[in-house]
Every structure is written in structure tokens, then in C-alpha cells.
Amino acid sequence: MSAQHSSSPEETFRSLCRSSPWRWETLRFTITWRAPEESGSDTAPPLTAWLRRPAALRVEAADGTLLHSTTGNETSRDTMYVSATRKSWLLAPRLVTPVYDDAGYVRRRPEAAYGEAVFGDPRWSSMLDPVELAGNAPVAMVFPGAERVEIEDLAEEVFAGRPVLAATLTPNAGYTATAPGHPLIGEGRTRVLIDVGTAVCVSTTALDGPSRGAGHDLQILGVDEYLTDDYFRAAPPDLSDVSRHVPWIVE
């Protein structure tokens, strides 16, 4: 399946980067972080993760060792919650409606409680929702350097068996990382792959400077699978497997 286009291929890419909150609820994936080529460091072992929006996350090492597990429901909102800030009362993205373009991607994002569950590297949030590459809406006036990033070599490709939009990005002065101090792309050129189905940034590769070769690869294993709280508990309850035959002993 190839990506549909809006007013231009570049606008399609930017609109896709804004679309993640409305394209999936649960995601199962592996993630691998790559060090710069000059560092001589080996690629870190892959992690396997299960994520259910807004905050449920389970992460396992390559050998199955549990590294992190939370349902995201541990924090209570009791009567003292009235003292919270206005931001804490924003609705989840799935409960508000964005402005879509003709291709079905998000042209303008409304105010909502954005944010993704993070494990270790703060770039998890921008990887799962790469809006920092496009901003919440198109720029008011198009002039050199007005966009957050410059887009080159845009192409439709396949990554890990799934269609992606690939592009070489260079940040402009207005580029701002979702996680302060942890941008998704470097100061030079970065090759970026955005999954068409989920709008997740599945790969980044730095092309310039000392960071050349650094980045990440994310392989999507499942989308919108049914994940109960039991998936996100460190010690799941001992539940009966209803698919197994239960013998009846008659005396």
C-alpha cells in the first residue's frame, strides 16, 4: 500500500508526522538504538515493548527479562486534584478531532493531553509521535527557513515489511525537540522513515558529522491488539487458560 498525497509530497510527509495520536491505540514493537560509526561501539541489544495509550508500557530485554512495567493507572485523581493546572485537565487526543487533509492525514492538531510513555531514552516520546518534525499546523507564511525542517529526497519505501515515507531532513532555526535536549534528528542531515499506517518514526540515521550512523530502528510487530492491564503488571494474576480442557473427576 502506498501513501496518498495531499497538496504536495512534502505536505503529506508533514501531515503524516502530525497523525500518530489518531492512528493507533496499542503498539507492540522492538526498538534498537545505534551508536555513531566513529565510536566503535556495538549496537545495543533490541528491546521489546508493549504500549497502550496513554501511559501503559511493558519493556523486556532480548532474553525476556522484564525491565519495566506499568499500567499507567497508579496515580489517583482524588479531591485534591482541583489544585492541578489547566493542562492536567486536557482531554486525550482520541477524544478531540483534528483538521484532516484530503489524504486523511492531520493538517492541524487541536489542544490535547499529548505525550507518550517513555523508557530510558526521552526520544521514545518523539519517536512514537514525531510531531516535532512538522509542528502542530502548517506555517502561516512559507518562506526559506520557515518550516521546522527542510525535506529532501522524499520517497515511498518499505521498512520491515511495512510501507513508509522516507526523507532526508535538515533542521531549521525553528526546530524544537519534544523532549528538551533530546532531538529526534541531529544538526546535519538525517534520513528519517515514517510508517504510513501508524505515523510512528520507525528509523533515523544521521548522515553527517561525528554522529554519522547514529539513530534507531523500530520494528512494528502488532497494532491495536487487545491488551488488558495484565500485560502491564510485573506479576500477572494466576488466571485460568480458558482454551485448555478442564477435566472433571467423578468419584
C-alpha positions as CSV (number, residue, x, y, z in Angstrom):
1,M,0.0,0.0,0.0
2,S,1.4,3.4,-1.0
3,A,0.8,6.6,0.8
4,Q,-1.8,9.0,-0.5
5,H,-0.8,12.6,-1.2
6,S,-2.2,15.9,0.0
7,S,-1.4,19.2,-1.6
8,S,2.3,18.2,-2.1
9,P,4.5,15.3,-1.2
10,E,6.3,17.5,1.4
11,E,2.9,18.5,3.0
12,T,1.9,14.8,3.0
13,F,5.0,14.0,5.0
14,R,4.4,16.8,7.5
15,S,0.7,15.9,7.9
16,L,1.7,12.2,8.5
17,C,4.1,13.3,11.2
18,R,1.2,15.0,13.0
19,S,-1.2,12.0,12.7
20,S,0.1,9.4,15.2
21,P,-2.3,10.1,18.1
22,W,-5.3,9.2,15.9
23,R,-3.9,6.2,14.0
24,W,-3.4,3.6,16.8
25,E,-4.2,2.8,20.4
26,T,-1.8,-0.1,21.2
27,L,1.5,-1.0,19.7
28,R,3.9,-3.9,20.0
29,F,7.4,-3.4,18.7
30,T,11.1,-3.9,19.0
31,I,13.5,-0.9,19.3
32,T,17.3,-0.8,18.7
33,W,19.5,2.3,19.2
34,R,22.6,2.7,17.1
35,A,25.8,4.4,18.2
36,P,27.8,6.7,15.8
37,E,30.0,4.8,13.4
38,E,33.2,6.6,14.7
39,S,32.5,5.5,18.3
40,G,33.3,1.9,17.5
41,S,30.5,0.8,19.9
42,D,28.4,-2.2,19.2
43,T,24.7,-1.7,18.5
44,A,22.7,-2.0,21.7
45,P,20.6,-5.2,22.0
46,P,17.0,-4.7,20.9
47,L,14.2,-4.2,23.4
48,T,10.6,-5.5,23.0
49,A,7.8,-3.2,24.1
50,W,4.0,-3.3,24.5
51,L,2.4,0.2,24.7
52,R,-1.3,1.1,25.3
53,R,-2.1,4.7,25.2
54,P,-1.9,6.9,27.2
55,A,0.6,5.5,29.7
56,A,0.6,1.7,29.9
57,L,4.0,0.3,29.0
58,R,5.9,-3.0,29.3
59,V,9.5,-3.4,28.2
60,E,11.5,-6.6,28.1
61,A,15.2,-7.3,27.2
62,A,16.1,-9.5,24.3
63,D,16.3,-12.6,26.6
64,G,12.8,-11.8,28.0
65,T,13.9,-10.2,31.3
66,L,11.3,-7.7,32.4
67,L,12.8,-4.2,32.6
68,H,9.8,-2.0,33.1
69,S,6.1,-2.5,33.6
70,T,3.2,-0.1,34.4
71,T,-0.5,0.1,33.7
72,G,-0.3,3.9,33.8
73,N,-3.3,3.9,36.3
74,E,-1.3,4.0,39.5
75,T,-1.8,7.8,40.2
76,S,-5.1,8.6,41.8
77,R,-7.0,11.8,40.9
78,D,-8.8,12.5,44.2
79,T,-10.5,15.6,45.7
80,M,-7.1,17.4,45.8
81,Y,-6.9,17.3,42.0
82,V,-8.8,20.6,41.9
83,S,-5.4,22.2,42.6
84,A,-3.9,20.9,39.5
85,T,-3.0,23.1,36.5
86,R,-5.3,23.6,33.5
87,K,-3.0,21.4,31.4
88,S,-3.8,18.4,33.6
89,W,-7.5,18.7,32.6
90,L,-6.9,18.5,28.8
91,L,-8.7,15.6,27.0
92,A,-6.8,12.7,25.5
93,P,-6.1,13.2,21.7
94,R,-8.5,10.4,20.8
95,L,-11.4,12.4,22.3
96,V,-10.8,15.5,20.2
97,T,-11.0,15.9,16.4
98,P,-8.1,17.3,14.4
99,V,-8.4,19.0,11.0
100,Y,-7.7,16.4,8.3
101,D,-6.4,17.0,4.8
102,D,-7.8,15.4,1.7
103,A,-5.5,12.3,2.1
104,G,-6.8,11.6,5.6
105,Y,-3.7,12.9,7.5
106,V,-3.7,15.6,10.2
107,R,-3.3,19.1,8.9
108,R,-3.9,20.9,12.2
109,R,-3.7,19.4,15.7
110,P,-6.1,20.6,18.5
111,E,-5.0,21.3,22.1
112,A,-5.0,18.0,23.9
113,A,-3.1,16.0,26.5
114,Y,-0.3,14.8,24.2
115,G,2.6,12.7,25.4
116,E,3.8,9.1,25.1
117,A,5.1,6.6,27.7
118,V,9.0,6.7,27.9
119,F,11.6,4.1,28.9
120,G,15.1,5.3,29.4
121,D,15.7,7.4,26.3
122,P,13.5,10.6,26.3
123,R,13.3,10.3,22.5
124,W,10.7,7.5,22.9
125,S,8.0,10.2,23.0
126,S,9.1,11.9,19.8
127,M,9.7,8.6,18.1
128,L,6.1,7.4,18.8
129,D,4.6,10.8,17.9
130,P,7.1,12.6,15.6
131,V,5.1,15.9,15.5
132,E,8.3,17.8,16.3
133,L,9.3,17.3,12.6
134,A,6.3,19.3,11.4
135,G,4.7,21.4,14.2
136,N,1.1,21.3,15.2
137,A,-0.1,23.1,12.0
138,P,1.3,24.4,8.7
139,V,3.3,27.6,8.9
140,A,1.4,30.8,8.3
141,M,3.7,32.1,5.6
142,V,6.0,29.9,3.5
143,F,9.5,31.4,3.1
144,P,13.0,30.0,3.3
145,G,13.6,28.5,6.8
146,A,10.0,28.9,7.9
147,E,9.4,25.2,8.3
148,R,10.8,23.2,11.2
149,V,12.8,21.0,8.9
150,E,13.8,21.1,5.2
151,I,12.7,17.9,3.3
152,E,14.8,16.3,0.5
153,D,14.8,13.0,-1.3
154,L,11.3,12.2,-0.3
155,A,10.3,8.6,-1.4
156,E,7.9,5.8,-0.7
157,E,9.8,2.8,0.6
158,V,9.2,-0.4,2.6
159,F,10.8,-1.0,6.1
160,A,10.4,-4.3,8.0
161,G,7.6,-5.2,5.6
162,R,5.6,-2.0,6.1
163,P,5.2,1.0,3.8
164,V,7.0,4.1,4.9
165,L,7.6,7.7,3.8
166,A,11.3,8.3,3.7
167,A,13.0,11.7,3.6
168,T,16.3,13.4,4.3
169,L,15.7,16.1,6.9
170,T,17.8,19.1,7.9
171,P,16.6,21.2,11.0
172,N,15.9,24.9,10.6
173,A,16.2,27.5,13.4
174,G,12.6,26.8,14.4
175,Y,13.1,23.1,15.1
176,T,12.2,22.3,18.7
177,A,12.6,18.9,20.3
178,T,9.6,17.4,22.1
179,A,11.9,16.2,24.8
180,P,14.2,19.3,25.6
181,G,17.8,18.5,24.8
182,H,17.0,15.2,23.1
183,P,16.1,16.0,19.4
184,L,14.9,13.2,17.1
185,I,17.3,14.4,14.4
186,G,20.8,15.9,14.6
187,E,22.2,19.2,13.4
188,G,23.1,17.9,10.0
189,R,21.1,15.7,7.6
190,T,19.2,12.8,9.0
191,R,17.4,10.1,7.0
192,V,14.0,9.5,8.6
193,L,11.4,6.8,7.9
194,I,7.8,7.4,9.0
195,D,5.4,4.4,9.0
196,V,2.4,5.1,6.8
197,G,-0.1,3.1,8.9
198,T,0.8,4.4,12.4
199,A,2.7,7.6,11.7
200,V,5.5,6.3,14.0
201,C,9.1,7.3,13.2
202,V,10.5,3.8,12.6
203,S,14.0,4.8,11.7
204,T,16.5,7.6,11.9
205,T,20.1,7.6,10.6
206,A,22.4,10.6,11.0
207,L,24.3,11.3,7.7
208,D,26.7,14.0,8.7
209,G,29.4,14.8,11.3
210,P,30.6,12.8,14.3
211,S,27.1,11.4,14.8
212,R,27.1,9.7,11.4
213,G,25.4,6.4,11.6
214,A,23.7,7.0,14.9
215,G,19.9,6.6,15.2
216,H,17.3,4.0,15.8
217,D,15.3,1.2,14.2
218,L,11.8,0.3,15.4
219,Q,10.1,-2.8,14.0
220,I,6.4,-2.9,14.4
221,L,5.1,-6.3,15.4
222,G,1.4,-5.6,16.2
223,V,-1.0,-2.7,16.0
224,D,-4.3,-2.2,18.0
225,E,-4.1,-5.6,19.6
226,Y,-6.3,-6.2,22.7
227,L,-4.0,-5.6,25.7
228,T,-5.5,-5.7,29.2
229,D,-3.9,-4.5,32.4
230,D,-2.4,-8.0,32.9
231,Y,0.1,-7.3,30.1
232,F,1.5,-4.4,32.1
233,R,1.7,-5.9,35.6
234,A,5.1,-7.1,36.8
235,A,3.4,-10.1,38.4
236,P,0.2,-11.0,36.5
237,P,-2.5,-12.8,38.5
238,D,-2.7,-16.6,38.1
239,L,-5.6,-16.7,35.6
240,S,-7.1,-19.9,34.1
241,D,-6.4,-20.6,30.5
242,V,-9.9,-21.0,29.1
243,S,-8.6,-22.6,25.9
244,R,-7.4,-25.7,27.9
245,H,-9.7,-28.6,28.7
246,V,-10.5,-28.8,32.4
247,P,-11.0,-32.4,33.4
248,W,-13.9,-33.3,35.7
249,I,-13.2,-36.0,38.3
250,V,-16.3,-38.0,39.2
251,E,-16.0,-40.2,42.3
